[in-house]
Amino acid sequence: MTRFTINRAFRLSAVFAVWICSTFAVFGQNTNKPLLQDIKVQQTTVSATPVPSQTPGVQKIGSSTAVSSINSSIPVLREVSIPGYSGILVESMDGKVVMENLSGLNYNPASNVKIATSYAVLKTFGPEFRFPTSVWTDGTIDQTTGTLYGNLYISGKDPSFNLEHGVAISNELNRLGIRTVSGDLVVTDQFIMNYSTVPQRAATTLQASVDGTKRNATINKSWQNYLINSGKYGQVQGVPHVALTGGVYVQQIPSNAKILFTHESAPIKEIVKATMCYSNNYLSERLGDMLGGSSAVSRIVQQNTGVPPQEFYLATSSGLGMNRVSPRAMMKLLRVFRKDLEKYKMSFNDIMPVAGMDKGTLAGRFDEGWERGSVVGKTGTLGNTDGGASALSGEMNTRNGNFLFVIFNMKGSVPRFRAFQNSLVSLIQSQFGGAMAMNYAPVSLDVRMAQTRIVYPNQNTRQRVTD
């Protein structure tokens, strides 16, 4: 394949990529939850010498002039025209280099940082960990009147705790015979709900979810969707409702309070899957907070992969801002991550989007013919930072084996970078017999996230309790 043919393919792919970007942008404006990472592509000419912030460990990137030094045993890959300032590394599963270009230099990996955050969280807590949100009281229950005489306390910092989960708590209180709370609703200062880390706001949202007289149409719809996705539709009798007669406050739980029950989130592996599919910055930052922030994520990755700090520096846990990672370091992380997942009988399919099959950032890429389901990975997009950055890393499948790949592009047009990534992956697959779908049966992300449960004190958590 000549440079002319490849460049022509890139131009055609770029037009398609711009259409895809605009489609996703419209979709993102109509959602109530920040699921999709905002993408703003600057169409003006990029300055030749963008100056990164003076952050320790972050190297200044020089000229925007395209630089390449392709290493490959495959002639057609050596002829590829690489846009912008780019690092590429493609390897077979046994470590043989298929294609390499400036893989030891540092780039902005954008949301590929979420691969590191996901690895660190799963490494630390395990894939079956669930976030607890506990319900307490300092009062007593009068079964004859259905009244809880005392305050209701809520503790927890589940980043996925949402509107439907507040209704689930109301439903469980009803199951305990509680219809009215005579005291106050109190949450702790770390309580999170509906993507808000402001405790007072989260508490007010919880009140509107628990008290049926305060619910709006959005909350009711979230509850109905949850019942459908969890398989509990028709099992819940009536509409959950608890009248909250007191105020709403943020304070600590008193020592005399006793726990009633605990709402547990879906397993963290499902939260990671949703985070990666939609490139959810909020969830990724909260997951990073569990470990101590981006510095802790960096440390865990460095310790377990052996990558040097100068090739792996994170300023955020989501990929926003100035982060610096080399393709070589990301490749080491992919290998270690993949091996750790195998210990749990898992693969990248379980925690990253599969192109053309899962909703999210890879839904419209590699989605035709044999390509559909042949790529699993993580995207990355920063429209303005570092003059425009785009990334794609993960695993591709072909008729002659699987390959790990890392593509970091900087200082140029994001749509052009995406078109280049699509064309390059397809070109590599064609050199090994063509694309081949992975063994993957997609499960709706809504169904995955609906795998919550209620447990009681001293109860074996393996026993299921209906929400």
VOROVEX-988539 format. One record per residue (C-alpha): x, y, z; residue number from 1. Coordinates in pm, whole numbers, plus 32768, in hexadecimal, padded with zeros to 4 digits. Each point is the difference from the previous one (the first is absolute). Example, Ala and Ser with C-alpha at 12.3 -4.5 7.8 and 13.67 -1.06 7.14 Angstrom:
u:v:w:romar
84CE:7E3E:830C:1 .
8089:8158:7FBE:2 .
This chain:
u:v:w:romar
8000:8000:8000:1 .
8092:8157:7F9D:2 .
8006:813D:80CB:3 .
7F07:8095:7F07:4 .
7F04:7EE9:803F:5 .
8023:8012:8178:6 .
7FE7:817E:800B:7 .
7ECB:7FF2:7F26:8 .
7F66:7F06:80F2:9 .
8056:80E6:811F:10 .
7F4F:8128:7F5B:11 .
7EC4:7F34:7FC4:12 .
800B:7F73:8160:13 .
802D:815D:8092:14 .
7EB5:8075:7F67:15 .
7F50:7ED6:809A:16 .
80AC:803D:814C:17 .
7F89:816D:800C:18 .
7E98:7F89:7FC6:19 .
8025:7F05:811D:20 .
808C:810C:80E9:21 .
7ED9:80EA:7FBA:22 .
7F06:7EE6:8038:23 .
8094:7FAD:8152:24 .
800A:8170:805E:25 .
7E87:8022:7FC7:26 .
7FC1:7EC4:80C7:27 .
80CF:8083:8122:28 .
7F31:8140:8014:29 .
7EC1:7F3D:8041:30 .
806E:7F2D:8126:31 .
7FD1:8055:816D:32 .
8137:7F43:806D:33 .
8164:805A:7F9A:34 .
803B:7EB1:7F57:35 .
80B6:8076:7ECD:36 .
8142:80C4:8019:37 .
7FCB:8153:7F60:38 .
80B7:801B:7EB4:39 .
8050:8156:7F76:40 .
80D0:7FF8:7EC5:41 .
80B4:8141:7FAE:42 .
7FFB:8039:7E8B:43 .
80F2:8126:7FFC:44 .
8171:7FDA:7FB8:45 .
80C1:7F72:8127:46 .
8120:80CA:8086:47 .
814F:7F6D:7FA7:48 .
8081:8009:8164:49 .
7EF2:7FC5:8109:50 .
8089:8029:8160:51 .
7F88:7F01:8102:52 .
7FCF:806F:8168:53 .
812C:7FEB:80E5:54 .
7FA4:7EB7:80A1:55 .
8114:7F28:8097:56 .
8048:7ED5:7F24:57 .
7F56:808E:7ECC:58 .
80E7:8037:7EDA:59 .
7FCB:811D:7F0F:60 .
7FA9:7F8B:7EA1:61 .
80B2:80BC:7EEF:62 .
7FAC:8043:7E97:63 .
7EB9:7F89:7F64:64 .
80BC:7F8F:7ECB:65 .
7FA8:7E98:7FAB:66 .
8114:7F15:806E:67 .
8016:7E8C:7FB8:68 .
80FD:7EEB:8013:69 .
7F3B:7EC6:7FB3:70 .
808E:7EB0:805E:71 .
7F4B:7ED5:7F67:72 .
8056:7EC2:7F45:73 .
7EC6:8030:7F2B:74 .
804A:80E2:7ED2:75 .
7EA4:809A:7FE7:76 .
800F:8070:816C:77 .
814C:80AD:7FC6:78 .
7F55:80CE:7EF0:79 .
7EEC:8089:80E2:80 .
7FED:817C:8018:81 .
7FD7:805C:8170:82 .
7F51:8149:8058:83 .
8068:80F1:8111:84 .
80EB:7FA4:8119:85 .
7FBA:7E90:8037:86 .
8078:7ECE:80B8:87 .
7F9A:7EA3:7F96:88 .
8048:7EA4:8081:89 .
7F5C:7EC0:7F82:90 .
8070:7EAE:8083:91 .
7F9B:7E95:7FE1:92 .
7F9B:7F48:813B:93 .
815D:7F68:801B:94 .
80A0:815A:7FFC:95 .
8072:801C:7E97:96 .
7FF1:8162:7F75:97 .
7F14:8022:7ED8:98 .
8021:817A:7FE3:99 .
80AF:8107:80CE:100 .
8027:8176:7FE3:101 .
80A2:80DA:810C:102 .
7F6D:7F23:8112:103 .
80F9:8070:8108:104 .
7F94:816D:7FF8:105 .
7EF1:8097:80D9:106 .
7EAA:806B:7F84:107 .
7EB5:806F:8092:108 .
7F35:7EBB:8013:109 .
7EB9:80BC:8042:110 .
7EF9:7F0C:8081:111 .
80EA:7ED8:7FD8:112 .
8057:8066:8164:113 .
7EBE:7F4C:8060:114 .
80AF:7EB8:7FAB:115 .
80F8:804A:8117:116 .
7EF1:806A:80F6:117 .
7F30:7ECA:7FB6:118 .
812E:7F1F:8027:119 .
8061:809D:814D:120 .
7EA0:7FE6:808E:121 .
7FC9:7E97:7F94:122 .
815E:7FA3:8078:123 .
7FB9:8097:8157:124 .
7E96:7F9E:8040:125 .
7FBB:7EDA:7F17:126 .
7EEF:7FF1:7EF5:127 .
7EE7:7F97:80ED:128 .
8020:8123:80F4:129 .
7EBB:80C0:803C:130 .
7FD3:8160:808A:131 .
7F2C:7FFE:813F:132 .
7EFB:8106:8051:133 .
7F7C:7FB8:815E:134 .
7EB6:806B:809F:135 .
7FFF:8045:8178:136 .
7F10:807F:810A:137 .
800D:8076:8167:138 .
7E8D:7FC4:802F:139 .
7EFE:7EEA:8018:140 .
7EFC:7F77:7F10:141 .
7E8F:7FFC:805A:142 .
7F76:7EE9:7F26:143 .
7E97:805A:804E:144 .
8021:815B:7F67:145 .
8122:7FBC:7F15:146 .
80C4:811B:809B:147 .
8173:8018:804A:148 .
801E:80DF:8133:149 .
815D:808E:7FD8:150 .
80F3:806E:7EF1:151 .
8067:7F48:7EC6:152 .
8176:8004:7FB3:153 .
80AA:7FA9:7EB6:154 .
8176:7FBE:7FDE:155 .
80CF:7FA4:7ED0:156 .
80BC:8089:7ED8:157 .
7F8F:7F22:7EE0:158 .
8048:80CB:7EC2:159 .
7EF7:7F3A:7F43:160 .
7EEB:803E:8103:161 .
7EE3:809C:7F3C:162 .
7E90:805B:7FFA:163 .
7F7F:7E9B:7FE2:164 .
80D3:7F95:8129:165 .
7F58:8104:80DB:166 .
7EAF:7F6A:7FA0:167 .
8090:7EA6:804F:168 .
804D:8078:8160:169 .
7E9B:807E:8020:170 .
7F82:7EAC:7F8D:171 .
80D4:7F4A:8102:172 .
7F85:80E6:8116:173 .
7E9E:7FA6:7F96:174 .
805D:7E91:8019:175 .
8069:8043:8167:176 .
7EAA:8097:8042:177 .
8071:816C:7FF9:178 .
7F1A:80F6:7F51:179 .
8056:813D:80BD:180 .
813E:808C:80A0:181 .
7FB0:80F6:8116:182 .
8166:8083:8019:183 .
8102:808A:7F0E:184 .
80B3:7F72:7ED2:185 .
8177:8019:803E:186 .
8120:7FA5:7F16:187 .
8175:7FF5:804B:188 .
80F2:80F9:7F67:189 .
807F:7F05:7EFE:190 .
7EAC:7F9D:7F7A:191 .
7FE4:8009:7E82:192 .
7EC5:7FEB:7F2D:193 .
7FA0:8040:7E97:194 .
8162:806B:7FA4:195 .
800C:810E:810A:196 .
8117:800C:8102:197 .
7F57:811E:80BC:198 .
7F69:7F4B:812F:199 .
7EDF:80F3:803C:200 .
7F96:7FF0:7E95:201 .
8021:7E84:8002:202 .
7F2E:7FF1:813E:203 .
7EEC:80D0:7F60:204 .
8000:7F18:7ED2:205 .
7FEA:7ED4:80E7:206 .
7ED7:809C:80B1:207 .
7F4C:802D:7EB1:208 .
8045:7E93:7FA9:209 .
7F91:7F6A:814C:210 .
7EC9:80D7:8033:211 .
7F06:7FA9:7EF0:212 .
7F50:8150:801B:213 .
813E:80B2:7F96:214 .
8061:7F25:7ED6:215 .
800A:808E:7EA2:216 .
7FD5:7F4D:7EB4:217 .
8177:7FC6:7FDB:218 .
8013:7F42:814A:219 .
7ECD:7F30:7FAF:220 .
808D:7FA7:7EAA:221 .
8150:7F9F:809A:222 .
7F4D:7F17:80F1:223 .
7F31:7F5C:7EEF:224 .
8136:7FCC:7F29:225 .
80B4:7F6A:812A:226 .
7EE6:7F07:803E:227 .
8010:7F94:7E94:228 .
817B:7FE8:7FED:229 .
801F:7F49:814C:230 .
7EF3:7F02:7FA6:231 .
7F25:8070:8123:232 .
7EE7:8097:7F35:233 .
7EB6:7F83:808C:234 .
80A3:7F88:8144:235 .
7FDE:814B:80BA:236 .
7EA0:803C:807C:237 .
7F88:8167:7FF0:238 .
80D3:813C:7FF2:239 .
810E:801F:810C:240 .
7FC3:812D:80E1:241 .
807A:8079:8151:242 .
7F83:814E:8085:243 .
8126:80CB:8086:244 .
7F75:80FF:80F2:245 .
8141:809B:8085:246 .
8120:80C4:7F6D:247 .
8126:7F97:7F29:248 .
815D:8023:8094:249 .
816D:7F9E:7FD9:250 .
80AF:7F81:8139:251 .
80A6:7ED1:8098:252 .
7F42:7ECD:8076:253 .
7FD2:7FFB:817C:254 .
8094:7EE4:80CB:255 .
7EA9:7F85:806E:256 .
7F82:7FC8:7E9B:257 .
7FCB:7E9D:7F8B:258 .
8017:7F85:7E9A:259 .
7EBE:7F91:7F56:260 .
808B:7F80:7EB5:261 .
8100:804D:7EF1:262 .
7FCC:8046:7E90:263 .
8122:7F73:7F35:264 .
805D:8078:7EA5:265 .
8036:7F26:7ED1:266 .
8155:7F52:8006:267 .
8117:80F7:7FB9:268 .
805B:7F45:7EBF:269 .
7EAF:806F:7F73:270 .
803B:8167:806F:271 .
8155:7FF4:7F58:272 .
7F61:7F7B:7EBF:273 .
7F06:8120:7FF9:274 .
8114:80F9:8052:275 .
80D9:7F83:7EE3:276 .
7EE7:7FDE:7EFF:277 .
7F82:8163:8030:278 .
8153:8092:8063:279 .
7F56:8089:8137:280 .
80EA:80FE:809E:281 .
7F35:8024:813F:282 .
8001:7E8C:8051:283 .
8170:7FDC:7FA7:284 .
8063:811B:80EA:285 .
7F30:7F6A:811C:286 .
809F:7EAA:7FC5:287 .
8153:80A5:8010:288 .
7F9F:80AD:8144:289 .
7FCC:7EA9:809E:290 .
8176:7FC9:7FE0:291 .
8078:815D:8057:292 .
7FEC:80AF:7EB1:293 .
80CF:8000:7EC2:294 .
814E:7FE8:80B5:295 .
7F90:7EBE:80A6:296 .
7F88:7F76:7EB1:297 .
8156:8052:7F6A:298 .
80B5:7F59:8120:299 .
7F34:7EBF:7FE9:300 .
803D:7FEA:7E89:301 .
8174:8046:8023:302 .
802D:7F00:8115:303 .
7F46:7EE9:7F4E:304 .
8076:8037:7E9B:305 .
8162:807D:8032:306 .
7FC8:8132:7F23:307 .
80E9:8122:805A:308 .
7F5F:8137:8099:309 .
8087:80DB:7EE8:310 .
7F2D:7F38:7F07:311 .
7EC6:7FF5:80D3:312 .
7F88:813C:80AD:313 .
7E91:8045:804E:314 .
7F6F:814D:806C:315 .
7E98:7F7E:8002:316 .
7F50:7EB2:8021:317 .
7F1F:8040:7ED4:318 .
80EF:807A:7EF4:319 .
7F9B:816D:8003:320 .
811D:80F8:8003:321 .
8176:7FC7:7FDE:322 .
805D:7E91:8024:323 .
8133:7F5D:7F68:324 .
8025:7E90:7FA0:325 .
80D8:7F53:7EFD:326 .
7F6A:7EF4:7F1B:327 .
8109:7F13:8088:328 .
7F85:8035:8164:329 .
7E93:7FD8:7F99:330 .
8055:7EBA:7F50:331 .
809A:7F79:8141:332 .
7EC5:8063:80BC:333 .
7F21:7F50:7F01:334 .
80C8:7EBF:8024:335 .
7FF9:8002:817C:336 .
7E91:8062:8007:337 .
7FA2:7EE9:7F10:338 .
80BF:7F00:80CF:339 .
7F5A:8071:8143:340 .
7EA7:7FEA:7F62:341 .
8046:7E9A:7F9A:342 .
8023:7FA6:8173:343 .
7E8F:8057:8023:344 .
7FA4:7F54:7EB7:345 .
7FC6:8156:7F6A:346 .
8080:80B3:7ECA:347 .
8007:8163:7F77:348 .
7EA1:7FBC:7F79:349 .
7F84:8007:8169:350 .
8085:815B:8052:351 .
802B:80BB:7EB4:352 .
7F10:804A:7EE2:353 .
7FF7:7F0B:7EDE:354 .
7FF0:80C5:7EBA:355 .
7EB4:7FF7:7F4D:356 .
7F5A:7F34:8113:357 .
8004:80CE:8141:358 .
7F64:8158:8022:359 .
80EC:8120:8039:360 .
8135:808B:7F5C:361 .
8047:7ED1:7F23:362 .
7E99:7FC3:7F92:363 .
8035:8096:7EA7:364 .
8162:7F8A:7FBA:365 .
806A:7EB3:7F68:366 .
7E8E:7FAE:7FEA:367 .
7FD7:7F78:7EA1:368 .
802D:7EA3:7F74:369 .
810E:7F29:809A:370 .
808B:812A:80C1:371 .
7ED4:8008:80E9:372 .
806D:7F71:814F:373 .
816B:7FD7:7F95:374 .
808B:8122:80CF:375 .
7FE8:8040:8175:376 .
80A3:8131:8095:377 .
7FF8:815A:8091:378 .
7FE0:8146:7F43:379 .
8088:8151:8069:380 .
7FAA:815F:7F8B:381 .
8074:815D:805F:382 .
7F97:8102:7EFF:383 .
80DB:811F:8076:384 .
8101:7F7F:80F6:385 .
815A:7FCE:7F69:386 .
7F81:8085:7EB5:387 .
7F07:7EE3:7FE1:388 .
8037:7EA0:8082:389 .
7F63:7EB3:7FA7:390 .
8051:7E9E:8072:391 .
7F91:7E9C:7FC8:392 .
8093:7ED6:80B9:393 .
7F93:7E9B:8036:394 .
7FEF:7EB4:7F4C:395 .
7FAB:7FA7:7E98:396 .
7FA1:7EA9:7F81:397 .
8059:7F6D:7EAD:398 .
7FDE:7EAF:7F57:399 .
816C:7FC1:8056:400 .
8007:806B:816C:401 .
7FCE:8120:80F1:402 .
80D7:8137:801F:403 .
8025:8110:8107:404 .
801A:8165:7F81:405 .
803B:8162:807D:406 .
7FC9:8134:7F24:407 .
8041:8159:8093:408 .
7FC8:812F:7F1C:409 .
8041:816C:805C:410 .
8010:815D:7F67:411 .
7F03:7FE7:7EEB:412 .
7E99:7FC6:7F94:413 .
7F46:7F0B:80DE:414 .
7F1D:7F83:7EE5:415 .
8134:7FC3:7F2A:416 .
80A7:7F44:811E:417 .
7ECD:7F22:802B:418 .
7FF2:7FB8:7E8D:419 .
8170:7FA4:800C:420 .
7FCA:7F16:8128:421 .
7EDE:7F52:7F52:422 .
80C1:7FD5:7EBD:423 .
813E:7F8B:80A9:424 .
7F54:7EF6:80D3:425 .
7F43:7F81:7ECF:426 .
8140:7FFE:7F34:427 .
80B8:7F34:8107:428 .
7EDE:7F0B:8018:429 .
800A:7FD3:7E87:430 .
816C:7F93:8018:431 .
7F9D:7EDD:80E1:432 .
7EDE:7F69:7F42:433 .
7F02:810F:804B:434 .
7F2E:8064:812A:435 .
7F4D:7EF7:80CC:436 .
7EFA:803B:810D:437 .
805A:7FA3:8164:438 .
7F32:7F0B:80CA:439 .
7F21:8101:80A8:440 .
7E8F:800F:8053:441 .
7FA7:8169:8055:442 .
7F39:804C:813B:443 .
7F50:814E:8020:444 .
80B8:80F3:80E4:445 .
7EB3:8051:80A7:446 .
7FD6:7E8F:8055:447 .
8164:7FF0:8086:448 .
7FCC:8131:80DE:449 .
7EB3:7F7A:8083:450 .
80AF:7EE2:80B7:451 .
7FD8:80AC:8152:452 .
7F87:7F56:813E:453 .
7F8C:8037:8167:454 .
80AE:7F4D:811D:455 .
7FBD:7FFC:8175:456 .
80F2:8000:8128:457 .
80AA:7EAD:8037:458 .
7F62:7F7F:7EC2:459 .
80CD:7F2F:7F11:460 .
802A:80EF:7EDC:461 .
7FED:7EDE:7F10:462 .
7E8F:7FE7:8050:463 .
7F31:80DE:7F1F:464 .
7F05:80ED:8097:465 .
7F08:80A5:7F17:466 .
8021:817A:7FE2:467 .
